[in-house]
Amino acid sequence: MVQPTSDEDVVGAIKGFFDDEERAVEEFFDPRLPRRVNGRTIAKNDKPTHYKVVSISLYNEDIARLNELVQELKKRGHSRASKSMLIREALRQLDLDDVPRQS
């Protein structure tokens, strides 16, 4: 890195540090431009493809029960237990023939 001399200010010390200073500033402050991570260009819109974030509505009692179940799993040694994990496991075990009809 370029060090400032006694005659230069700190801002002046970075002049010439980037090949294209204007482009460097644009890339730093413009969230629409792609970023490079570990030599790979990553666009801001890159999202995981193996899962999606969803929003669902639950009754307060169901949320409380879900939280209790997660805490119980953690007490039993499932340190990575979470609401998502518990819901996924419940879906895996669900038998549609056992679901009562709603009126």
C-alpha positions in Angstrom: 0.0 0.0 0.0 1.2 3.5 -0.8 2.2 5.3 2.4 1.7 9.1 2.7 4.8 11.3 2.8 5.0 14.2 5.1 3.8 16.5 2.2 0.7 14.4 1.4 -2.5 14.0 3.2 -4.1 10.6 3.8 -6.6 10.9 0.9 -3.8 11.8 -1.4 -1.9 8.7 -0.4 -4.4 6.4 -2.1 -4.2 8.1 -5.4 -2.8 5.7 -7.9 -3.6 2.7 -5.7 -6.3 1.5 -8.0 -5.9 1.1 -11.7 -9.1 3.0 -12.3 -9.9 5.0 -9.3 -13.3 6.2 -10.5 -14.3 2.6 -11.3 -13.1 1.4 -7.8 -15.3 4.1 -6.1 -18.3 3.1 -8.3 -17.9 -0.6 -7.5 -17.5 0.1 -3.8 -20.6 2.3 -3.5 -22.9 0.9 -6.2 -24.8 -2.2 -4.9 -25.9 -3.1 -8.4 -22.5 -3.9 -9.7 -21.1 -7.4 -9.3 -18.7 -8.2 -6.5 -15.7 -10.4 -6.5 -15.3 -13.0 -3.8 -12.4 -15.5 -3.8 -11.7 -14.6 -7.4 -15.3 -15.3 -8.4 -17.8 -12.6 -9.5 -20.9 -12.7 -7.4 -23.9 -10.6 -8.4 -26.0 -9.1 -5.6 -29.0 -11.1 -6.8 -27.3 -14.5 -6.5 -29.5 -16.5 -4.1 -29.2 -20.0 -2.8 -31.1 -22.5 -5.0 -31.4 -25.3 -2.5 -34.0 -23.5 -0.3 -36.3 -20.6 -0.3 -37.4 -18.3 2.5 -41.2 -18.4 3.0 -43.6 -16.7 5.4 -46.5 -18.5 7.0 -49.1 -17.5 9.5 -49.4 -19.5 12.7 -51.6 -19.1 15.8 -49.8 -17.8 18.9 -50.5 -21.2 20.6 -48.8 -23.0 17.7 -45.8 -20.7 17.8 -45.5 -21.3 21.6 -45.7 -25.1 21.1 -43.1 -25.0 18.3 -40.7 -23.0 20.5 -41.3 -25.5 23.4 -40.5 -28.4 21.1 -37.3 -26.8 19.8 -36.2 -26.2 23.4 -37.0 -29.8 24.4 -35.0 -31.1 21.4 -32.0 -28.9 22.4 -32.3 -30.3 26.0 -32.1 -33.7 24.5 -28.8 -32.9 22.7 -30.1 -31.7 19.3 -28.0 -28.5 19.5 -28.9 -27.4 16.0 -32.6 -27.8 16.5 -34.7 -25.0 15.0 -38.3 -24.2 14.1 -37.4 -24.8 10.4 -35.9 -28.2 11.2 -38.9 -29.2 13.3 -41.4 -28.2 10.6 -39.3 -30.1 7.9 -39.3 -33.2 10.1 -43.1 -32.9 10.7 -43.7 -32.6 6.9 -41.5 -35.6 6.3 -43.5 -37.8 8.7 -47.0 -36.4 7.7 -49.5 -39.0 6.5 -52.3 -37.3 4.7 -54.7 -40.1 5.6 -54.3 -39.1 9.3 -55.2 -35.4 8.8 -58.7 -34.7 10.2 -61.2 -32.9 8.0 -61.8 -29.3 8.9 -65.3 -27.9 9.1 
